[in-house]
Amino acid sequence: MRKKKIIVGLVGVICLLALVAAFRLQPRTLPLKSVGQEGKVAVVFVEGIIVGTRSQAGFFDGGASAHSIMEQLREAREDPAVRAVVLRINSPGGSAAASQEIGDEISKLKKAGKVVVASMGEVAASGGYWIAALADKIVANPATMTGSIGVIMQLENLSELYEKLGIDFNVIKSGPHKDMGSSTRDLTPEEKDILQEMVNDIYEQFIKVVVKGRNLSREKVEALADGRIFTGKQAKQLGLVDQLGNYYDAIDLAAKLAGIEGEPVVVQYDRPSPWQILFGTRRTKSWLREDFLWLLPVLTQWYRLDRSGNLLGGEKIE
C-alpha cells in the first residue's frame, strides 16, 4: 500500500510539473485595442540567449528558441489578417546560425508584404541586433543596450587543471584537427588561424546584414562594428535605430506603416496554452517530446513495473 502511494505521489509530481510549465509558457495577455478581425499586428517575443531549439532554450531558463520563433513568424505570415509584425527583442545575442534562421523568416515576412518593426527592450545586442537590423524599422528605448556588432568564439584550455587532478586523456582521432577546441590541450597556431577565418567569415555576413538592413555604407558599419555597445540614444544618432520609444510606440508605428486605420488588434503567436500542453494538441507535441521525455528514464530508473504490477525488485504493489 505504501509503494502504491509513492507511485501515485510520483504521478502527482509529474502533473504538478506539467501545470507549472504550462502556466509559465502560456501566451502573454496583451491588451486588444479593438475587436475586429482585420488589421492585426502580431507580436513575437525574442527573449534570452538565442539558440536553435526549444530543448537548448531550457526547461525553465526560457531562452529564445529559433525553432519556436520561426513557427510564430510563419503563422503571422500565413494569417491574411496580420498586416504587421512587431519583434519584441530583449536578448544579448547567441548563436549566429540561429539568428540567421530567424532572419530568414523575417525576410519572408517582408516579401509577403508584411511590415516588420523591431522593438528593443533592455538589451538587443549582437545576435539580437542582427535580427533587428532586418526589420523595416527599429524602435529602441533611450537606455537600451544595443550594438555589439561582431563575433566571438571562446574555448577553454583546462589541461593544467586536469594535470593537477591526475586526469589523463587518451585521444584517438582520424585527423590532426578532429579534437580542435578540446579543453585537454591548447590550440596550435594553424588551428587558431582556422578558427579566426571562421570568425571573420561570420563577421562578414553580419556586416552585410547591417549594411543592407540599415541602408548604411560599409565604411560606416565597419567603423561601428568593433564589438562595442551603444545606448538606444547613441544608436539613434548613429543610424542604427530609427526611433526612440517603447513597446506601444512600436505597435503604433507598425500599424501606421501597414496602413491600418484606427487602433489595431494586437495578437501574439506564442507557446501553447496550459490546456494545449496538458491535452497535447498538434502544436504542442514536439515541445512535449523535447522537454518532458527526459522524465521517462528517471521514472523508469526509480520504479520499474512489470505487467503483473510487480516491482522488478520482486515486491508486489498492493
C-alpha positions as CSV (number, residue, x, y, z in Angstrom):
1,M,0.0,0.0,0.0
2,R,2.8,2.4,0.9
3,K,4.5,1.8,-2.5
4,K,1.2,2.4,-4.3
5,K,1.0,5.8,-2.5
6,I,4.6,6.5,-3.7
7,I,3.7,5.8,-7.3
8,V,0.6,8.0,-7.0
9,G,2.8,10.7,-5.5
10,L,5.2,10.5,-8.4
11,V,2.4,10.8,-10.9
12,G,1.1,13.8,-8.9
13,V,4.6,15.4,-9.1
14,I,4.7,15.0,-12.8
15,C,1.3,16.6,-13.2
16,L,2.4,19.5,-11.0
17,L,5.5,20.0,-13.1
18,A,3.3,20.0,-16.2
19,L,1.0,22.6,-14.8
20,V,3.8,24.8,-13.6
21,A,5.4,24.6,-17.1
22,A,2.1,25.1,-18.8
23,F,1.2,28.3,-16.9
24,R,4.7,29.6,-17.2
25,L,4.7,29.1,-21.0
26,Q,1.2,30.3,-21.8
27,P,0.7,33.2,-24.1
28,R,1.2,36.6,-22.5
29,T,-2.1,38.5,-22.3
30,L,-1.9,41.6,-24.4
31,P,-4.4,44.5,-24.4
32,L,-6.6,44.2,-27.5
33,K,-7.3,47.7,-28.8
34,S,-10.3,46.7,-30.9
35,V,-12.4,43.6,-31.5
36,G,-12.3,43.5,-35.3
37,Q,-10.7,40.7,-37.3
38,E,-8.9,42.8,-39.9
39,G,-5.8,44.9,-39.4
40,K,-4.0,42.8,-36.9
41,V,-0.5,43.5,-35.5
42,A,1.2,40.3,-34.4
43,V,3.8,40.4,-31.6
44,V,6.6,37.9,-31.4
45,F,9.0,37.9,-28.5
46,V,12.7,37.2,-28.8
47,E,13.8,36.9,-25.2
48,G,17.0,35.5,-23.7
49,I,20.0,33.9,-25.4
50,I,19.3,33.0,-29.0
51,V,19.6,29.2,-29.5
52,G,18.4,26.7,-32.1
53,T,15.9,24.5,-30.4
54,R,13.4,24.6,-27.5
55,S,15.4,22.0,-25.6
56,Q,18.5,24.2,-25.9
57,A,16.5,27.1,-24.6
58,G,16.0,25.1,-21.4
59,F,13.0,23.8,-19.5
60,F,12.9,26.8,-17.1
61,D,15.6,29.1,-18.4
62,G,13.4,30.5,-21.2
63,G,16.0,31.2,-23.9
64,A,15.0,32.4,-27.3
65,S,14.4,29.3,-29.4
66,A,14.8,29.9,-33.1
67,H,12.6,27.0,-33.8
68,S,9.7,28.4,-31.8
69,I,10.2,32.0,-33.1
70,M,10.3,30.8,-36.7
71,E,7.0,28.9,-36.2
72,Q,5.4,32.1,-34.8
73,L,6.7,34.2,-37.7
74,R,5.4,31.7,-40.2
75,E,2.0,31.7,-38.6
76,A,1.9,35.5,-38.8
77,R,3.0,35.3,-42.5
78,E,0.2,32.9,-43.3
79,D,-2.5,34.8,-41.4
80,P,-4.1,37.1,-44.0
81,A,-5.5,39.4,-41.3
82,V,-2.0,40.1,-40.0
83,R,-0.6,43.2,-41.7
84,A,2.4,43.9,-39.5
85,V,4.6,42.1,-37.0
86,V,6.4,43.6,-34.0
87,L,9.5,41.8,-32.9
88,R,9.9,42.5,-29.2
89,I,13.6,41.9,-28.6
90,N,15.2,41.5,-25.2
91,S,18.3,39.5,-26.0
92,P,22.1,39.8,-25.6
93,G,22.6,37.6,-28.7
94,G,23.6,34.0,-29.0
95,S,24.0,31.6,-31.9
96,A,24.8,33.2,-35.3
97,A,23.2,30.4,-37.2
98,A,20.0,30.6,-35.0
99,S,19.9,34.4,-35.6
100,Q,20.2,33.7,-39.3
101,E,17.3,31.3,-39.3
102,I,15.1,33.8,-37.6
103,G,16.3,36.4,-40.0
104,D,15.3,34.3,-43.0
105,E,11.8,34.2,-41.7
106,I,11.8,37.9,-41.3
107,S,12.8,38.3,-44.9
108,K,10.0,36.0,-46.0
109,L,7.5,38.2,-44.0
110,K,8.7,41.3,-45.8
111,K,8.4,39.6,-49.2
112,A,4.9,38.6,-48.3
113,G,4.0,42.3,-47.9
114,K,4.0,42.4,-44.1
115,V,5.5,45.3,-42.2
116,V,8.1,44.3,-39.6
117,V,9.1,46.6,-36.7
118,A,11.7,45.7,-34.1
119,S,11.0,46.9,-30.6
120,M,14.1,46.8,-28.4
121,G,13.7,46.2,-24.6
122,E,16.5,46.4,-22.1
123,V,19.1,44.8,-24.5
124,A,19.2,43.9,-28.2
125,A,22.8,43.3,-28.9
126,S,24.9,41.1,-31.1
127,G,22.5,38.4,-32.5
128,G,19.7,40.4,-31.1
129,Y,20.8,43.4,-33.2
130,W,21.3,41.0,-36.2
131,I,17.6,40.2,-36.1
132,A,16.6,43.8,-35.5
133,A,18.6,45.0,-38.5
134,L,16.4,43.0,-40.8
135,A,13.2,44.8,-39.8
136,D,11.7,47.7,-41.7
137,K,12.1,50.0,-38.7
138,I,13.7,49.8,-35.3
139,V,12.3,51.4,-32.1
140,A,14.6,51.5,-29.0
141,N,14.4,52.9,-25.6
142,P,16.9,55.7,-24.9
143,A,18.7,53.4,-22.4
144,T,18.5,50.2,-24.4
145,M,21.9,48.4,-24.7
146,T,22.4,47.6,-28.3
147,G,25.1,47.2,-31.0
148,S,27.8,44.7,-30.1
149,I,28.2,44.1,-33.9
150,G,30.8,41.4,-34.1
151,V,31.6,37.7,-33.5
152,I,33.4,36.0,-30.6
153,M,34.5,32.4,-30.0
154,Q,35.8,31.2,-26.7
155,L,37.5,27.9,-26.0
156,E,38.8,26.7,-22.6
157,N,42.2,25.1,-22.1
158,L,41.9,23.1,-18.8
159,S,45.0,20.9,-19.4
160,E,46.9,22.2,-16.4
161,L,43.8,21.6,-14.2
162,Y,43.5,18.1,-15.5
163,E,47.2,17.5,-14.8
164,K,46.8,18.7,-11.2
165,L,43.8,16.4,-10.7
166,G,45.8,13.5,-12.2
167,I,43.3,13.1,-15.1
168,D,44.8,11.7,-18.4
169,F,43.1,11.6,-21.7
170,N,43.7,9.0,-24.5
171,V,42.7,10.6,-27.8
172,I,42.2,8.6,-30.9
173,K,41.3,10.7,-33.9
174,S,41.0,10.5,-37.7
175,G,42.9,13.7,-38.4
176,P,45.1,16.3,-36.7
177,H,42.3,18.8,-36.2
178,K,39.5,16.4,-35.1
179,D,39.9,17.5,-31.4
180,M,40.4,21.1,-32.3
181,G,39.0,23.2,-29.4
182,S,39.2,20.4,-26.9
183,S,39.7,21.5,-23.3
184,T,42.5,19.0,-22.9
185,R,45.1,20.9,-24.9
186,D,45.9,24.3,-26.4
187,L,45.2,25.3,-30.0
188,T,48.1,25.0,-32.4
189,P,48.9,28.2,-34.5
190,E,47.3,26.6,-37.5
191,E,44.1,25.8,-35.6
192,K,44.0,29.4,-34.4
193,D,44.2,30.6,-38.0
194,I,41.4,28.2,-39.0
195,L,39.0,29.4,-36.3
196,Q,39.9,33.1,-36.9
197,E,38.9,32.5,-40.6
198,M,35.6,31.2,-39.4
199,V,35.0,34.1,-37.1
200,N,36.0,36.5,-39.9
201,D,33.5,34.8,-42.3
202,I,30.6,35.1,-39.9
203,Y,31.6,38.7,-39.1
204,E,31.5,39.5,-42.8
205,Q,28.0,38.0,-43.0
206,F,26.9,40.2,-40.0
207,I,28.4,43.3,-41.7
208,K,26.4,42.7,-44.9
209,V,23.2,42.2,-42.9
210,V,23.6,45.6,-41.2
211,V,24.7,47.4,-44.4
212,K,21.7,46.2,-46.3
213,G,19.1,46.3,-43.5
214,R,20.1,49.8,-42.2
215,N,20.9,51.2,-45.7
216,L,24.3,52.4,-44.4
217,S,27.7,52.5,-46.1
218,R,30.1,49.6,-45.5
219,E,32.7,52.1,-44.2
220,K,30.3,53.4,-41.6
221,V,29.2,50.0,-40.4
222,E,32.8,48.7,-40.2
223,A,33.7,51.8,-38.0
224,L,30.9,50.8,-35.6
225,A,31.3,47.0,-35.8
226,D,34.2,46.6,-33.4
227,G,32.1,44.9,-30.8
228,R,31.2,48.0,-28.7
229,I,27.7,48.6,-27.3
230,F,25.6,51.7,-27.6
231,T,22.7,53.1,-25.8
232,G,19.5,53.5,-27.7
233,K,20.0,57.2,-27.9
234,Q,23.5,56.8,-29.3
235,A,22.3,54.2,-31.7
236,K,19.6,56.6,-33.0
237,Q,22.3,59.3,-33.6
238,L,24.4,56.8,-35.5
239,G,21.6,55.5,-37.7
240,L,21.5,52.0,-36.1
241,V,17.9,52.6,-34.9
242,D,15.1,54.7,-36.4
243,Q,13.1,56.0,-33.5
244,L,13.2,56.3,-29.7
245,G,10.1,54.9,-27.9
246,N,8.7,52.0,-26.0
247,Y,6.8,48.8,-26.9
248,Y,3.5,50.5,-27.5
249,D,5.1,53.1,-29.7
250,A,6.5,50.3,-31.9
251,I,3.0,48.8,-32.2
252,D,1.6,52.2,-33.2
253,L,4.4,52.6,-35.8
254,A,3.8,49.1,-37.2
255,A,0.1,49.8,-37.6
256,K,0.8,53.2,-39.3
257,L,3.2,51.7,-41.7
258,A,0.8,48.9,-42.6
259,G,-1.9,51.4,-43.3
260,I,-4.2,50.2,-40.5
261,E,-6.9,52.7,-39.8
262,G,-7.9,53.1,-36.2
263,E,-6.4,51.1,-33.4
264,P,-5.2,47.6,-34.4
265,V,-6.0,44.3,-32.9
266,V,-2.8,43.1,-31.2
267,V,-2.3,39.3,-31.3
268,Q,0.5,37.0,-30.2
269,Y,1.6,33.7,-31.6
270,D,3.3,32.2,-28.6
271,R,3.9,28.9,-26.9
272,P,0.8,26.7,-26.2
273,S,-1.8,27.5,-23.6
274,P,-2.0,25.3,-20.4
275,W,-4.8,23.3,-21.8
276,Q,-3.0,22.7,-25.1
277,I,0.1,21.5,-23.2
278,L,-1.9,19.2,-20.9
279,F,-4.1,17.7,-23.7
280,G,-1.4,17.5,-26.4
281,T,-2.7,19.4,-29.4
282,R,-0.8,19.2,-32.7
283,R,1.3,22.3,-32.0
284,T,2.5,21.1,-28.6
285,K,3.6,17.6,-29.4
286,S,7.1,18.4,-30.5
287,W,7.6,20.7,-27.5
288,L,6.4,18.0,-25.1
289,R,8.7,15.5,-26.8
290,E,11.7,17.7,-26.3
291,D,11.1,19.0,-22.8
292,F,9.2,16.2,-20.9
293,L,10.6,12.9,-22.2
294,W,13.7,13.4,-20.0
295,L,11.4,12.3,-17.1
296,L,10.8,8.8,-18.5
297,P,14.2,7.3,-17.9
298,V,14.3,8.9,-14.5
299,L,11.0,7.3,-13.5
300,T,12.0,4.1,-15.1
301,Q,15.1,4.0,-13.0
302,W,13.2,4.7,-9.8
303,Y,10.2,2.3,-10.3
304,R,10.1,-0.3,-13.0
305,L,6.9,-2.2,-13.2
306,D,6.2,-5.4,-15.0
307,R,2.8,-6.2,-16.4
308,S,1.6,-8.0,-13.3
309,G,2.2,-4.9,-11.2
310,N,5.4,-6.2,-9.5
311,L,8.4,-4.1,-8.9
312,L,11.5,-5.6,-10.5
313,G,12.8,-6.0,-7.0
314,G,10.2,-8.7,-6.6
315,E,7.7,-6.9,-4.3
316,K,4.1,-6.7,-5.2
317,I,2.3,-3.3,-5.3
318,E,-0.7,-3.5,-3.1
